[in-house]
Amino acid sequence: MAENESLESVPEHERILQEIESTDTACVGPTLRSVYDDQPNAHQRFMEKLDARIRNHDREIEKMCNFHHQGFVDAITELLKVRADAGKLKVQVTDTNRRLQEAGKEVIAQTEDSIRCRIQQRNIATVVDKLQLCLPALEMYSKLKEQMDVKRYYSALKTMEQLENIYLPKVGQYRFCQIMIENLPKLREEIKDISMSDLKDFLESIRKHSDRIGETAMKQALQQKTFHIALHKQTGMNYKKSACVVNGIVPEDDHRRSEQNADEDGEPEEEVLTAQDLVDFSPVYRCLHIYSVLGDKETFENYYRKQRRKQARLVLQPQSNMHETVEGYRKYFSQIVGFFVVEDHILHVTQGLVTRAFTDELWNMALAKIIAVLRTHSSYCTDPDLVLELKNLIVVFADTVQGYGFLVNRLFDLLFEIRDQYNETLLKKWTGLFREIFETDNYSPIPIANEDELRTVISKFPFQDSELDKQTFPKKLPMSQSVPQIYMQVKEFIYASLKFSESLHRSSTEIDDMLRKSTNLLLTRTLSGCLQNLIKKPHIGLTELVQIIINTTHLEQACKYLEDFITNITNISTETVHTTRLYGLSTFKDARHAAEGEIYTKLNQKIDEFIQLADYDWTMSEPDGRASGYLMDLINFLRSTFQVFTHLPSNTNDHAAMSGKVAQTACMSACKHLSTSLTQMLLDCELKQISMGAIQQFNLDVIQCELFASSDPVPGFQGDTLQLAFIDLRQLLDLFMVWDWSTYLADYGQPTSKYLRVNPSTALTLLEKMKDTSKKNQLFAQFRKNDRDKQRLIETVVKQLRSLVNGMSHHT
């Protein structure tokens, strides 16, 4: 078996040896491990096999060496021979190399120089090529800097666009290009800031010059209007009012005519200035273009409009004392006109920066503010001349802005409000004028010495009197000097009122109506008020009141001439067109009634003053035998007073005839008042007792009053009409004088009673004053001594009178 195993392991060991011989040394490990994994004693057998293989190889090596030994020896011998030749060759080569090196040093140097030059040439060519590529970009950037330096910002922005879109992309790899690219946005912002700064300067400039621009535009509008009015008057043709030329430029034909007119007048015409002459608009154009190029046009438009709105509010804010002078109003209007002239110019020379809607919005805002300001400030004006100048300014202002396409209807509506204010100031002014006229009037008929003086008065006042014409000089006109003065002042008022109505774009009919209404206000309110105040003044006496009645009568008659005066001004006939009538008739009629009432009042006051001087001795036993002194003085005063009334007009004119009745009414009123005052004196509750002697003395005074009434102090009374004023007092005194109580009591209540006007209560009151009511009363002492029956009769009469009085009260 061992032998068998040995035989089996031989091929295996052979295989292992072959693997070891043919395998890489690093992979021998697994092969050697397999030797130890085999059967026992395999290792020993493998080692034996390995030794046998080594010995086998040694024998082959020895054979190989023996075979090649002779050739090796020969090769060595040859090699030794070659070594000697090689040494010689080396020396030669070394020497040749040395000589070659020495000879090639200059060549090498020149070659290196040549190489260096070649490199430089190549680099130069490259640089030239690159510079050719960069030069346009650099030139454009240099151009950009120059444009910035000379403030050609719009061109600079165009250059930036070319740099960004054409030149810089070609050289974008260079660092300087990156620097340029980084600088361009900064330059754009710088341009925006500079242009915005220029715009702010422009806005400040137009704010400063707006009043001058507006003043020029308004002046040119006024010149055009004046020219067309003059032309219309010369040719008789109707020219429509030409609109103001944009920016205040006068049309060539108009300008030529203006120059001709100036030459004819010998005065050089002022140079026509436009908005461009006063303000440099280039900043706003430049800024608009710049922002348009930058794609930020909307921002610029919004900023511009916002700033102009702010400026509009500032322009529309008036000075607090603007209403004091016309210059304040003129400057205010000039600033507003200048503002809108600039906006109109911007509207027409730029596209989109300002729109018509924007300017209309600004105008509507401005118009509301202007109307509010004018409405407030005009209310402060107390000088009609200032209000009139304000009106003229508003008209020129309206005509000017209307020429630029703005609606001004509300301004003309405002003028109607200001017209009322103007009329109020006129009325206040004429109130002072009327008062001055009344204060300086002497309230005497106007003396006329000759024809010239008469002609002078008639030229001022339309007076006609055929009877007066027949008289010789010197003579007197019935009215006082205030009448023609008042008439002239009324005409002056009409002229002043007419001045405001001019240029209001109203028809003649409307102007006529305005004149008549304002004149009516003057007559019914101002003149009437002045007359009423005049009549109430304490220093105006009866003579003055009589003259005032005469004056108002003539002024009333002159009203028709005032209507004709207005008709001639407006060419509006009252016959063809329904017009407002003048209310002078009612005005002067009311003044006359007031004067008449004042005459009655003053007469009664004068009578009261005389009555207060009465000093009766109510306990006298016998009368003095003559009338009281105070009463005679009163009657003399009444006689002299009623003589003044002979100056009152009494012609056929109905209104004048009414004034002629004033004397009769005043005389009747005075007599009635005198009768009442005397009766009240008898019945005064403070008067406790009256003697029969006092009654008799009182009767003498009443007789004087009756004699005065019957003496016809004022012509025109029929019969004993005037004496009837004393009938009540006469019957009362007769009853007591005659002591006819039986007749009175018997006939009481009968229409034919002798004492019909004696009231029982009045008789009772007076009778009780004559009755003995105390021990101190000695009035009826003699009756008690002589006739006690009479005392009983008085008691009986008193009882009967009381029963009558009580019956009357119960019946009532």
Salt bridges, closest charged atoms under 4 A:
GLU12 OE2 - ARG15 NH2 2.07
GLU14 OE1 - LYS49 NZ 3.73
GLU14 OE2 - ARG53 NH2 2.17
GLU19 OE2 - ARG15 NH1 2.64
GLU21 OE2 - ARG53 NH1 3.02
GLU21 OE2 - HIS57 NE2 3.00
GLU60 OE1 - HIS57 ND1 3.85
ASP95 OD1 - ARG98 NH2 2.46
ASP95 OD2 - ARG99 NE 2.94
GLU102 OE2 - ARG98 NH1 3.54
ASP113 OD1 - ARG116 NH2 2.22
GLU164 OE1 - ARG188 NH2 2.61
ASP198 OD2 - ARG286 NH2 3.65
GLU204 OE2 - ARG207 NH2 2.90
GLU252 OE2 - ARG256 NH2 3.27
ASP253 OD1 - ARG256 NH1 3.00
ASP254 OD1 - ARG257 NH1 2.96
GLU259 OE2 - HIS255 NE2 2.99
GLU270 OE1 - LYS219 NZ 3.63
ASP296 OD2 - LYS192 NZ 3.27
GLU301 OE2 - LYS297 NZ 3.88
GLU327 OE2 - ARG330 NH1 2.57
GLU343 OE2 - ARG308 NE 2.50
ASP344 OD2 - HIS348 ND1 3.47
ASP344 OD1 - ARG356 NH2 3.87
ASP360 OD1 - ARG356 NH1 3.88
GLU361 OE1 - ARG309 NH2 3.46
ASP399 OD2 - LYS225 NZ 3.23
ASP399 OD1 - LYS241 NZ 2.67
ASP399 OD1 - HIS505 NE2 3.88
ASP413 OD1 - ARG506 NH2 3.94
GLU417 OE1 - ARG375 NE 2.79
ASP420 OD1 - ARG419 NH2 3.30
GLU424 OE1 - ARG525 NH2 2.67
GLU439 OE2 - LYS537 NZ 3.93
ASP452 OD1 - ARG455 NH1 2.88
GLU510 OE2 - ARG506 NH1 3.75
ASP512 OD2 - ARG516 NE 2.77
ASP513 OD2 - LYS517 NZ 3.08
GLU556 OE1 - ARG592 NH1 2.62
GLU556 OE2 - HIS655 ND1 3.34
GLU563 OE1 - ARG581 NH2 3.07
GLU596 OE1 - HIS593 ND1 3.72
GLU598 OE1 - LYS536 NZ 3.41
GLU598 OE2 - LYS602 NZ 3.78
ASP608 OD1 - HIS673 NE2 2.69
GLU609 OE1 - LYS606 NZ 3.43
GLU706 OE2 - ARG730 NE 2.89
ASP728 OD1 - ARG757 NH1 3.46
ASP734 OD1 - ARG730 NH1 2.91
GLU768 OE2 - ARG802 NH2 2.63
ASP772 OD2 - ARG784 NH1 2.51
ASP789 OD1 - ARG792 NH2 1.84
